[in-house]
C-alpha cells in the first residue's frame, strides 16, 4: 500500500510542477500519469528482482 501512495504522491508533485511551469493542464495530467505509472513499475521491478 505504501508503494501505491508513493506513486500517487510523486505523480501529483510532477503534475503540479509541470502545471506551475507551463500552465498547460493536459500536459500536467499526462506528466502526472506517466510519473505515477513509472513509479509503480519501477517499484514492482525492484520487488520482483529481489525475490
C-alpha positions, 0 to 999 in steps of 0.5 A: 500500500505504501508503494501505491501512495508513493506513486500517487504522491510523486505523480501529483508533485510532477503534475503540479510542477509541470502545471506551475511551469507551463500552465498547460493542464493536459500536459500536467495530467499526462506528466502526472500519469506517466510519473505515477505509472513509472513509479509503480513499475519501477517499484514492482521491478525492484520487488520482483528482482529481489525475490 
